[in-house]
C-alpha cells in the first residue's frame, strides 16, 4: 500500500519558491495544507494560488499574522491540522515544513523512509528542566523561563514579566525544533487533545517561542512518548553556532546536503542564492528544470 503523506507548509515569502517546493513533492500520494502569513499581503497569496492551479490536492488554510516567537505560528499550524483532519484526505504521516525548506532526498526515498519507520514519531523533544541543547546557548534558568514566566508581544517587541506562573498541572514542559513528521494516529491525538484542553492551549499564548514547545510538550506527555524518534527530519544551516538559524543555504553547501541523512533542508532563498535548488534537482533528485515545472495531480 502506498505511503500517503500530508505536507503542512507555513510560508510568508517567495511564491515561486514555495511553488517549486510543492511541485517537487506533488504526486498522487501527497496532499498540501498551506498557511500564508497574513502579513505577507494578498499579492503573494494570489501569485501562489495562480502558480499551483493544476495541483488538486492543495488546501489553503485561514491566515494569521505571524511574528517570530508568537503564538499565532502555533495557531497557523493548528489550523492546518484541523483542515487536514476535516478534509477526509487519507494520510499516514503529516510533515511540517516552511516555505523555505526543500527536499534533499528523492520522493521514493522519502516514502521508503516512512515505510521503514512506520509508527515512529519524528519530533525533537527534550525536557526543559534538564540540561539540553538550549542550555548550551541560554542559561538553565532562561530555558525554563520560556514557559514559567509571562511573555507578551507588543507590536514587534517581546515583553518579559519577572512573575512566575504555574505550568499546566500534570504536564512536564518539553522543547525542540519546530519542524516534525508525525503519524496519523499522533495527529489525531493532537487534534483531539487541543479540543479537550483549552486551558492548556491558552497557557501557551504567553510562552516565549511556543512553536518550539507546544507540540513537543503534547507528544512527550502522551501515549506516543515511547515512539518518539528524537530527531526532526530537516537539516538546518547554522551560522557561527548561533541558536537562531540565519544562514541561507547556497551552492557552497551542496556537498553537505549530498551527505546529510536528513530528508529536507532549510533555509533557502532564491532571491539570494538562485542556483541551489536547480543544483539539488540535478545532483540529488535526478530532475531537470522541465520535470520540476510539470504540474502534477
N, C-alpha and C positions, 0 to 999 in steps of 0.2 A: 504493500500500500504506500502511495506517495506521501512524502513528508510535506504537510501543509504549514506554511509559515505566514504569520501576520506581522507586518512591519509597522511599528508606531514611530512616526518621524516628527520631531519638533524642529521647526525651521523658522528663519527670520530674514534671510537674505539670499541673493544669487539664485533666482528661479531657474535659470538654465542649468546650474549645477545640481539643484535638487532634482530636476527632471532627468538629468543624466544618471544620477544615483538610482532613481526609480526604474528607469528603462533597463538599467543593467541588472536589476533584481527581478524584474517582472517576468512571470511565466504563469502557466495555468494553475500552479500550486501556491501562488502568493497573493496576498491582499495588502492594502496600504491604508493606514489611518493617519491622516496628516493634520498637524496643527501648525498654522502660520501665525506667528506673533502679530497681534493686532497693532502693535507699534510699527510694524513694517509698512503699514498702509495697504490700500486696496490694489495698487498697481502691481505689486509683487504677487499678490494672491491671484489676480486676474491673469497675469502672464503665465503663472504655473498651470492654472486650470486650462488655459489655451494650449500649452505645450503637451499636456497629457490627456487630451480629449479622446485619444484612441485606446486608452487603457481603461477597461471597465471596472476593475476591482479596486477602485480608489474611492475613499470616503474622506471628506473634509469636515473636520470637527469644529465645534463652536470655538471662536477665537477669543483669547485673553491677552491683555497687555502684560508682557513678561519682562521682569527686571532680574538681573543677576541676584541670586540669593533669596528670591522672593517666593512666596507660597503659590503664586499663580503658575509657576512652572509645574508644580505638583498638580494643580487643578487642570492644567492642559493635558497632562499625562492621564489623569483620572478620566477626563472627558473622552480621550481616545480609547481607553479600556472599556468604558461604558458603551461607546459606539460599537466597538468590536463585539461585545457580548450581545448587544441588541441587533446586530446585523444578520445573525443567523449563519454567518460565514464559518465553515469548518477550519480549524487550525490546530496544530499540535504544539507549536511554540509561538510566542509573541516576542519580538525583539525590539528593544527601544534604541533608536538611533537619532542622531541630529542631522540636520540638513547639510552639515559639513563633514559627514562621515562618507566613507566609500569602502566597498568590499575589496579585500586583498586575497581572497580565495575564490576559485571558480564556484558557480552556483551548485554544481553537482557535489563538490567537496563540502559545501555548507550543509546540504541535505544529508550527506553521509555522516557528517559530524553529529547531527542531532539524532539520527537513527542509532548511532553507536552509543550515545549517552542519553538515550530516551529516559525520561523520568528524573534527570538531574536538573537542578535549578542553578542557572549561571548568573550569580549576583555576588559581587564582592561585599563582604559583610564582616565587620569586627566590632567587638564590644567597646563602647566608648569609655567605659570605666576601667580599661586596662591600657597598657602600652600598645600603641598601634601606629599605623603609618602616618596618621595626622599628628601624633605627638612628636614625630621627627621634625616637624616644621612649626608646630604650635606647642605650647606647654600643655601638660596633662590637664591643668585647670581650664585652659582655653578651649580644649577639645570638648570637655564636658559642658562648658559654658554655652556652647551652641544650643543645648537643649534645656538646661535647667535655669536659664535666665530669660528675661523678657527681651525680645528683639522686635523692632519696628522699622518700617521704611517710610521716610518722609521724602517724597519726590525720588531723587536718585541716591539719597543718603540712608545708610543703615544706622539706626539708633539703638544702643545697648543700655539697658537699665540694670544696675547692680542689685537687683532684687530677685532672690531665688524663688522658684516655684516648684511644685511637686510634679514630677513626671507621672504620666498615666499609670495608675495603680495596676500592679500585676505585670508590667512590661519592663523589659530591660532595653535601653537605647542602643542601637547599632548604627554604624555608618559605613560608607564605602562609595565607590564610583556610582555616578548617576545612571550609567548605562548597563542594561541587563538583558538576559534572554531567559524567559520563564515559560514553563509548561502550561498547557490549557488548564489543568487542574489547579495549578497555583494561581493563575489569573482569575479563575472563577472564585477561588477562595478570597483573593484580594478584593474583588468586586463586591462580594457578599459582606466581607468584613467592614469595608468603608460604609456601606449602607446601614449596618447594625451598630456602628461605633462613632456617632457624630462628635462625641466629646473628645475622643482620641484625635479625630481629624482636625477639629477646631484648635486643639493644643498646638498643632504644627503651623498654624498661621503666624505664630510668634517665635518660631525657631529660626536660627541662622542657617541659611543654605539647606532648607528642608528636603530638597530633591536628592540630597546625598544621605538622608537619614530615614525618611518616611517609609519607603518601600523596604529598605533593609531591616527596619525595626519590625514591620508587619511579618515579613517572611521568616525572620530569625526568631520570632516568638510564636511560630505557627507549627502545625504538624509537618511542614516541609523543611524544618530546620535541618534535619539529618540528611536531607537530599541536596543540600547546598554544595555545589562545586565552587569553592570560594575563589572565584575569579570572574571577571567580566570577559567579554568576547572582543574587546576593542583595544587596539594598540593606540596609545596617546603619545603624541610628540611633546616631550618636556623640554623646557628651555632653562638651562642653568639650574636644574633641580628645583625650580620654583614650584610650590604646591599647586599653583594655578596654571593649567596647560595653555600657554600662549603661543607656542611655536606653531607656525604654519608649515606643513609638510610640503616638500618640493622634490625636484628631480634628484637632488643630492641624497635623499632619503630612500631611494628606490631599493638599494641593496638591503637596507634594514628591513623594509617591508617584505621583500622577497623571502627573507629568512625568518620572519616573525611567525609564530604558531597561531596568532590571532586570526579571526575571520574578517575583521573590519579594522579601520584605522581612522584617526582624526588628529588635527583639524586640517581640512583642505580649503583653499580659497582660490578659485580660478582667476580672480582679478589680480592676484599677487603671484601665483605660481600656476600659470595656464597650461603647462606641459604635462604635469604629473599624472593627471587622470588618463590621458592618452597613453602614457608610458605604462601605467598599471594595466590598462586594457591589453596592450600588445605583449608586454613581457610576463605578466602574471596570469591574466584571464584568457589570453589567446584570442582576443577580439580585435577587430579593426573598427575604425570610426563609423563606417557604414553600418556594420552589425549593431553597434550600440544605439544608433539613431533609429533603428527599425522599431516601430510601435508594436508592442506585443499585447496579447489579450489580458 
